[in-house]
Amino acid sequence: MRTQLDNPLFDILSAIHASGSVGQAAARLQMSYRHVWGELKKWETALASSLIVWERGKRARLSPFGEKLLFAEQRARMRVMPQVENLIAEMEREFALAFDPNVHVIPMVASHDLALPRLKDSLARDAKLYLDLQFRGSMECVEALSRGECLLAGFHVSEDRAPGSMTQKAFKALLKPGRHKLINFVGRRQGLMVARGNPKRIRGVQDLARPDVRFVNRQPQSGTRLAVEQLLAQAGVDPARVQGFDTAEPTHLAVAAAVASNLADAGFGIQAAAAEFGLDFIPVMREQYYFVCLKEAVDVAPISILRELLGRSAWQEGIRDLPGYDTAGAGQVISLSRALPWYAFRTPK
């Protein structure tokens, strides 16, 4: 995944890691073979270490130093990108309003998701609608909506939404039937991300308590950390036994980068993030990502435009290339009592 924080050396290392060939890496980056070769030699001299291992008859591969360098850059980039993206969003909003004071803007606070940047681009391109997007943890997002900091919030919950669950305890006090409405966004598959080949033979969350397994977690108040806590409780695993439970990475991609760089043996996150870093994925649960707004806002022009775009087949087809994603019911308005079982009311007899 390339971002606004590109560096030519890391672009080259990433392309070689993916293709196993300097020639293919050069073609992928639209550079000449001579230029890529020269850059590699320049940096090997500057760093006093080899970056590529050359073996006759075998694919080119990164040296151990080259791999460490690439994964360290990827992890650092994934950790700072939420802050960078939030800053860019603020600047884009000000420019949008400066050039067209009548532009539709949806202030949104949402849990990190790989489909949201695509939604933002599609709304701007196809609907002339600007999504002022800020990333936070799921519970923080719903709290921001309650404080009036946004028009729309994004959060996700697992399919296991039984009454008395940690999910109920986290969200029931924040979401009110008759006051809030949900909009279906995407379904996602979450699970354990492990190194390719699964060298530690991790099979489920119970293995996270093993002394030889290092885990990397998400930040407090994130929906994914809440899911991990719920799964550990169901498995009878004390979080204190999990090495790394108190770590806090801000995004699914940052967790994947930590596993890819061998700073952890396992992390929990979406399948698409594991695929981004070439990790193996052990599916554990399906979850639904919802947008939530006040009941009276669900039919205002910007929200109606967003709902209409989510229902388009072209938009839905463009999301299905993300591993583990589905778009069933995208754009449909749904009540809290229908989506979340702890809001279901029984009529007294």
N, C-alpha and C positions, 0 to 999 in steps of 0.2 A: 504494500500500500504506500504510494508516494504522497507526500504532503507538501505544505508550503515550506517545510524545513529541509528541503533537499540539499544534498552535498554530492558533488560529482563522484568522489571516491566511494561513498556508500552506495550510490546508484550502481556503480560498476560491480562492487562486491556482491550486492543483492542480485544483480542480473547473472553473474557467474554462478552464484549459489543455486539459483533457480534452473539455469540451463546446462551447467556443466561444461561450458565451452566459451572461450574468449570470443570466438567468431560469432556465436549466437548471441552472446551478451552485447557485442558491438552492434549487431543488427537490431536487437531489441531496443537499444538506446539511440539508434540512428546515428552512430558514430563510426568512424573508420577503425579497422582493426589496428592500424598503426597508432592511432590516437589512444585507444584503450591500453594497448601494450605500453606505450610511453607513460601513461598515467600510473599504471601499476609499478613500473620500474622507478618512477620518480618517488612514489610514496614508500616503496620498499627501502630506497636509499635514505629518505628522510626519517623513517621509523626504525631503521636498522634491523628490520625483521622481514622475513618472506611473507607474502600475502597469499600466494598460490602454490599448490603442490602439483608439479608436472611429473607424470609417470608415463613412459612410452606405452601406447596402446590403450590408455585409460582416459576417462573424462577428466578435464581439469577440475580441481576442487580447491576450496579455500583451505589454507593452512590452519592449524589450531589457533594461531594468533589472529589470522584473518577472520575466523569465525567469531572469536571473542570480541573483536573490534566491531564487527557487524551487529552482533546481538546486543552489545552494550549501547550502540547508537540507536537501535530499534527500541530498546526498553526505555532509554531516556526520552526519545521522541514520543512514545506512547504515553509516558507519564505527564509530559507537559502539554500535549495537544489539547486536552479539555480547556485549559486556561487560555491557550492561544486561540482556539476556536471561539471561546466566549468573547475575547477581545475583538476578534475579527467581526463577530456578529454585531457588537456594539458600534463599530465603525461603519459597517455596511448599513445599519439602520439609520444612522445619522446622514449618510450620503443619500440613501433612498428618500428620506424626508426632505432633504435639502433640494433635491432635483424635482421632486413631485410631492407637494404637501398633501395631495389627495390619494396617495398610494395606500392600498390596503396593507396593514401590518398586523400580524398576530404575535403578540408577546407570548413566548412559550418557554416553560422550564420543564425539562424532560430528562429521564434516565437515559444513560448512554445506549445508543443503538446504531448499528451500521446502516440501516435503511433511512434514518432521519436526514442525513445530508443529501441523499437522493431525492427525498420528498421536498426538501428546501429548494433544490435546484429545479425540480419539475414545477413547483408552484411559481417560482420566479419566471421561468421560461414560458409556461403554458397558460398561466392564469394571472400574471402580473400581480402576484401576491407575495409579500415578503414575510418570511418566517423568522422572527427575531428569537433565535434559539439559544438557550443556555442549558448546559449539562450539569445535573446534580444527582444525588441519590433519590430513589423512588419516593421515600417518605418525605424528604425535603421538598420534592416537587409538589406533592399534594398540599403540604403546609404552605408553600409559596402561593398556591391558588387560593387557599383560605385567607391569606393575608392581603389578597388583591394585587399581588406582584405580577400576575400574568393572566392572560385570557384563557390559556390552555395549558394543561399539565400532562406529562406522559409518565406512566408507571407500568410495572408488569407484575403479574401474580401467577403462581403455578396452578396447574389444573387441580391439585390437591388443596382445596379451599375449605376443608371441613370446619364446622363450628368448633371453636376452642383452639384453633391453630394459631401459630405465631403470626401468620398473615392477618388473621382476623384482629388480633390484639393490636397490630401495627396500624391497620387502616380503618377499622370500624368507627373510631372516634373522629376521623378526619373526613369521611365521606358520608353524606346524609341523603337518604331517599327523599325525593321531592325537591331537593335543592341542587343536586348534581346529576349530570347525565354522562354516560360513557359512550365513546366512539371506538369501534373496533379498528385497530391499526394492523398488527401482524401477529401471527403465532410464531414462536421460536422454540428450538430444541436446546436445552441446557444440559451440561454434563461435565465430566472430568476431562481436562486437557492434559495429556502426558506426552513425553518425548516419543518420536517415531519409533515404532517397534515395541513400545511399552516395556522398557528394560526392567522396571521395578514390579512388573506383573500386577499392577493395580487393577482391581475389578469393581470396586464400589467405594462408597464413602467410609465404610468400616475400615478400609485399608489406610485411611488417612491417620489413624491412631498408631500405625506401626512406627517404631523408633527410627527406621531407615528411610522414612518418607518425609520429605520437606514440602510443605503446602504453602501456597500464596493465596491470600484472601482478598476480598473487596473491602471498600471502606464502610464504616458504620453508617446505618440508615439507607444503604443501598438495597434494592430488592434482591440482588443476587446473594449478598451476605445473609440476608434474612432466610433465603432458601437453604443456604448451607447450614445455618443454625437449626432449621426445621428438620432437615435430613439427618443431621447428626443426632438430634433428639430421638427421632424415630428409630435410628440404628442403635440407640443406647450408648453413644459415644460421648464422653465428657470432652468439651472443646479444649480443656486444659491439657489433654493428652495429644492434641494435634500440634505438631511442630510447625509454627508459622501461622497459627490461627489469628494472631493479633496483627499480622501484616495488613497493609491497606493500600491496594492499588486502585486508581480512580476509574479504570475502564476495563472492558473485556480484553481489548487489545493489549493493554499493559500487563494483564495477567498472562496472556499468551506469550508475550515477549519475555517475561520472567522465566517461564518454563523453557522456551526455546533457547535462552541463554544459559540454561543449567543452573539458575539461581534457585530453582524449585523443581521438585519432581512431579508436582501436580498442581493444577489450579481448577477453579470451577467457573464456567462461562459458556457463552453461546458457541454452537458448532462452527459458525462462520468465522469467528476469531481464531479457532484452532486451525481451520483450513488456511487462513491468511498466513500463518507461520509454519505450515507444513507439519502440524502436530497430529498425533492420533487422538481420537475423540471417543469417549465412552458415554453414550447417551444415558441420562438419568431421568429427565422429566421434560414435559412439554409445558409451556407457559403462554399466556396471552398478554400482549402489550396493548394497553388501552390509552386513549386520550380521555381526559375528563375536563368538563367545563361546567359552569353554572347552567341550570336548566334554561334560563331566559336567554343564554348566549348561543344555544345550539343552532338556532335558525338565523342568527345575524349573518350578514353577507360574507365576511371572511371565512367563518366556520362552514357555511354552506358550500362555498367554493372548494374548500379543503375536502369536505366529505364527498363532493361530486368527483373530484380528481381521484380519491382513493378507490372509488367504485369503478373506475375505468379499467378495461381489460389491458390496455397498453401499460398502464402504471403497474398493475399486478404482475404482468409478464416480466416487467423489468426488475422485479424484486425476487423472482423465483430462482435466479442464479445464485442467490446467497444461500449457502448450505444450511439446512435446518429451518428455513423460513417457509411460511405459508401465508396466504392472503385471504383465507376463507372469511367472508362477511366483512371485508375491509370497507370502511366508510359507514357502516350501519350504526344507527343510534341504538343503544341498549340500556335498559334500566339497571340500577344497582341490584334490585331484588332478583332480576333474571340472571345477572352475571355472577353475583357473589352470594352464595347460599345463606350466609348468616344474616342477610337482609330479608329473607323470605318470611312472610307473615302468614299465620294461620287464622282463618276467620273463626271466631268463637262460635261454638255450637249452642 
